[in-house]
Amino acid sequence: MDFKVFEFLGEEVPSSVGDIREALDLLATSIDAAIEQVGEKVNKSFMEKDFKKAAELSLNSEELDSISKKIQEAIGELDTIIDNSNIEEAEKIVDGDEKSIPNYSDYLVDIDIEYNLYEDLTHKRPCAFKIEGTKVEIKDWKGALVQTINYLAKKDSSIVKSFVDDSKMNGKKVIYFSRVKLPTMRAAREIKSANIYVETNLSANGIRNLLIKMLNRYNIKLSDYKIYLKADYSDLH
């Protein structure tokens, strides 16, 4: 795959690079989740001694894995472009003083409406999330990430701790989980219940993708995770 076109975008349309990176990350995550489901069917086919079906499933799973690796390679190239171009991934409004926005109240939305993790969360501000029926109030996307990890750590801290050594939970260029506070982490937050640090300097969609990966590791259905928004600033951009 020729990545020169990504370098071109980094120079001409830098704002698009982060969006493409997050979209590819979500695609790779979805493919990996599908591979795991196929793996379960492979095991079932072996148990039923349907070896022809098992072989067919394994062959297609291998093809999916090959596609996922190519996507991961593209993500790595995009991360390099983002680093070299100093492209800011985190959204400006998310951590800013929203009250300074003209007609601030015009952008408030119904806080009782539930959104899923496949929504485009760019330029949106959360106020809460609900996981497995438990609702947690938050102020921003960083809070959503940290509080979700805290919830998961209470269920089984060993899984959260394993993220540190999981290549699919950490990018080739970007480290999201670490046992120590790395100098490369721009906004590291400590997860005391698991003795790890997590990078929170991510875009809303970047955090969304990380949430999906974590839920998959815990075998929690994505339909069991809902987001509640406080404001939508999309019209300002």
C-alpha positions in Angstrom: 0.0 0.0 0.0 1.4 3.4 -1.0 1.1 5.9 1.9 2.2 8.9 0.0 -1.4 10.1 -0.4 -1.5 10.3 3.4 1.6 12.5 3.4 -0.1 14.7 0.8 -3.2 15.0 3.1 -0.9 15.9 6.0 0.4 18.8 4.1 -2.7 20.0 2.3 -5.6 18.9 4.5 -4.1 18.2 8.0 -7.4 18.2 9.7 -8.5 15.1 7.8 -5.6 12.9 8.9 -6.9 12.4 12.4 -10.4 11.7 11.2 -9.1 9.0 8.8 -6.9 7.5 11.5 -9.9 7.2 13.9 -12.1 5.7 11.2 -9.5 3.1 10.3 -8.9 2.3 13.9 -12.7 1.6 14.4 -12.7 -0.6 11.2 -9.7 -2.6 12.5 -11.3 -3.0 15.9 -14.6 -4.3 14.2 -12.6 -6.7 12.1 -10.7 -8.1 15.1 -14.0 -8.5 17.0 -15.4 -10.5 14.0 -12.3 -12.7 13.9 -12.8 -13.6 17.6 -16.4 -14.5 16.8 -15.3 -16.7 13.8 -12.8 -18.3 16.2 -15.6 -19.4 18.4 -17.4 -21.0 15.5 -14.1 -22.8 14.5 -14.0 -24.3 18.0 -17.6 -25.3 17.7 -17.1 -26.9 14.3 -14.2 -29.0 15.7 -16.3 -30.1 18.6 -19.0 -31.2 16.1 -16.3 -32.8 13.9 -17.3 -30.6 11.0 -13.7 -30.2 9.8 -14.7 -28.8 6.4 -16.6 -26.0 8.0 -13.7 -25.4 10.4 -11.2 -25.2 7.5 -13.4 -22.7 5.7 -13.8 -20.5 8.8 -10.1 -20.6 9.5 -9.2 -19.6 5.9 -11.5 -16.6 6.0 -10.3 -15.7 9.5 -6.8 -15.6 8.2 -7.8 -13.3 5.3 -9.5 -11.0 7.8 -6.4 -10.9 9.9 -4.3 -10.0 6.9 -6.7 -7.1 6.2 -6.5 -6.0 9.8 -2.7 -5.9 9.7 -2.7 -3.8 6.6 -5.1 -1.3 8.3 -2.8 -1.3 11.4 0.1 -0.5 9.1 -1.8 2.4 7.7 -2.7 3.6 11.1 1.0 3.5 12.1 1.9 5.7 9.1 -0.9 8.2 10.0 0.4 8.3 13.5 3.9 9.2 12.2 2.4 11.9 10.0 0.5 13.3 12.9 3.6 13.4 15.1 5.8 14.9 12.4 3.3 17.5 11.5 2.3 18.3 15.1 -1.3 17.8 14.1 -3.5 18.3 17.2 -5.9 15.4 17.7 -7.7 16.6 20.8 -10.6 18.9 20.2 -10.3 22.5 21.1 -13.7 22.9 22.7 -13.7 19.7 24.8 -11.4 21.1 27.5 -12.1 24.8 27.0 -14.4 27.2 28.8 -17.6 26.4 27.1 -19.4 29.2 28.9 -17.3 31.7 26.8 -19.1 30.5 23.7 -21.5 33.0 22.3 -25.2 31.9 22.7 -23.9 28.9 24.7 -27.4 27.7 25.6 -28.2 27.3 21.9 -26.0 24.3 21.7 -27.4 22.4 24.7 -29.1 19.2 23.9 -31.5 16.8 25.6 -29.4 15.1 28.3 -31.8 12.1 28.4 -31.2 10.9 24.9 -29.0 7.9 24.6 -26.3 7.6 22.0 -24.3 4.5 21.0 -20.6 4.1 20.5 -20.9 4.1 16.7 -21.9 7.8 16.7 -19.6 10.5 15.4 -18.7 12.2 18.7 -16.7 15.1 17.2 -17.5 18.5 18.7 -19.9 17.0 21.2 -19.7 17.2 25.0 -20.8 14.3 27.3 -22.5 14.6 30.6 -22.8 10.9 31.5 -22.5 7.3 30.3 -24.3 4.1 31.3 -22.6 0.7 31.3 -24.5 -2.5 32.1 -27.3 -0.4 33.7 -25.0 1.7 35.9 -25.1 5.4 35.0 -22.0 7.5 35.7 -21.9 11.3 35.5 -18.9 12.9 33.8 -17.7 16.3 32.6 -15.7 15.5 29.5 -14.5 12.6 27.3 -11.4 12.2 29.4 -13.7 11.5 32.3 -15.6 9.0 30.3 -12.4 7.1 29.5 -11.1 7.1 33.1 -14.4 6.3 34.8 -15.1 3.4 32.4 -11.6 2.0 33.1 -12.4 2.3 36.9 -15.6 0.4 36.4 -14.0 -2.3 34.4 -11.1 -2.6 36.9 -13.6 -3.3 39.6 -15.0 -6.2 37.6 -11.6 -7.7 36.9 -8.4 -5.6 37.3 -6.2 -8.2 35.7 -7.8 -7.6 32.3 -7.1 -3.8 32.6 -3.5 -4.5 33.6 -3.1 -6.7 30.5 -3.8 -3.8 28.3 -0.2 -2.6 28.9 1.2 -5.6 27.1 -1.5 -5.9 24.4 -0.3 -4.6 21.1 -3.8 -4.1 19.9 -4.6 -1.8 22.8 -1.5 0.2 22.2 -0.6 1.6 18.8 2.8 1.2 17.2 3.5 4.9 17.7 1.1 5.8 20.5 1.2 4.2 23.9 -2.2 4.4 25.6 -1.5 2.1 28.6 1.6 2.0 30.7 2.8 0.8 34.1 4.7 4.1 34.5 4.0 7.7 33.5 5.8 8.0 30.2 7.4 11.3 29.1 5.5 10.8 25.8 2.1 10.9 27.5 0.7 14.3 27.2 -2.2 13.9 29.6 -1.6 10.7 31.6 -4.1 9.7 34.2 -3.4 7.2 36.9 -5.7 4.2 37.4 -4.9 3.4 41.0 -7.1 0.3 41.1 -4.9 -1.3 38.4 -1.6 0.4 39.0 -1.4 1.7 35.4 -1.5 5.0 33.6 -3.7 5.8 30.6 -3.2 8.5 27.9 -6.3 10.8 27.8 -5.1 13.3 25.3 -7.3 11.8 22.5 -10.1 13.1 20.3 -13.6 12.2 21.2 -13.7 9.5 18.5 -10.3 8.3 19.6 -11.7 7.7 23.1 -14.7 6.1 21.6 -12.5 3.6 19.7 -10.6 2.8 22.9 -13.8 2.3 24.8 -15.0 -0.2 22.2 -11.7 -2.2 22.4 -12.0 -2.3 26.2 -15.6 -3.5 26.1 -14.7 -6.2 23.6 -11.9 -7.4 26.0 -14.5 -7.7 28.8 -17.1 -9.3 26.4 -19.5 -6.5 27.2 -22.0 -5.9 24.4 -21.7 -2.5 22.9 -25.4 -2.1 23.2 -24.9 -2.2 27.0 -22.9 1.1 26.8 -24.8 4.3 26.3 -23.6 7.9 26.1 -25.5 11.0 27.2 -24.6 14.4 25.7 -24.8 17.9 27.2 -24.0 19.9 24.2 -23.3 19.7 20.4 -21.0 22.3 19.0 -21.0 20.9 15.4 -22.6 24.0 14.0 -19.6 26.1 15.1 -17.3 24.2 12.7 
